Amino acid sequence: FGAVVKKGAEEAGAVHVIVNHLDGTCHLFGPAPGESHDGMGERRWIAEVSPPGTPAEAMALLERRLRFDPDLWVVEFEAPDYLPPFEGKIVG
């Protein structure tokens, strides 16, 4: 299951992904610094809450980010197997 938690700017908002493990923990992924895609065309992500933290920790970080970038998007997926349910390269 996945849902848009916060809609950002359609033309330019950065995307942040909460991966909810349904056990009280989650990971938060955001755009990696630098190029958005690697040389093979894969989107680059960075783990912003890792090892798994709580959803409250992820939301607190996102609230801070929203103060500086109100155009960002937040999407949440359920992933009890701890695997990110999206394609891309996690670089950090």
FENDA-V128425 format. One record per backbone hydrogen bond with DSSP energy under -0.5 kcal/mol. NH is the residue of the N-H (numbers start at 1). CO is the residue of the C=O. If there is no record, write none. Layout:
nh=NH co=CO
nh=NH co=CO
//
This chain:
nh=3 co=76
nh=5 co=3
nh=5 co=74
nh=6 co=74
nh=9 co=71
nh=13 co=9
nh=16 co=73
nh=17 co=29
nh=18 co=75
nh=19 co=17
nh=19 co=27
nh=20 co=18
nh=20 co=77
nh=21 co=19
nh=21 co=25
nh=26 co=53
nh=27 co=19
nh=28 co=49
nh=29 co=17
nh=30 co=46
nh=32 co=44
nh=38 co=42
nh=41 co=38
nh=44 co=36
nh=45 co=89
nh=46 co=30
nh=48 co=28
nh=48 co=46
nh=49 co=28
nh=53 co=26
nh=58 co=54
nh=59 co=55
nh=60 co=56
nh=61 co=57
nh=62 co=58
nh=63 co=59
nh=64 co=60
nh=65 co=61
nh=66 co=62
nh=67 co=63
nh=68 co=64
nh=68 co=65
nh=69 co=65
nh=72 co=69
nh=73 co=14
nh=74 co=6
nh=75 co=16
nh=76 co=3
nh=77 co=18
nh=78 co=1
nh=79 co=20
nh=82 co=79
nh=86 co=84
nh=89 co=43
nh=90 co=88
nh=91 co=45
nh=91 co=89
nh=92 co=45
//
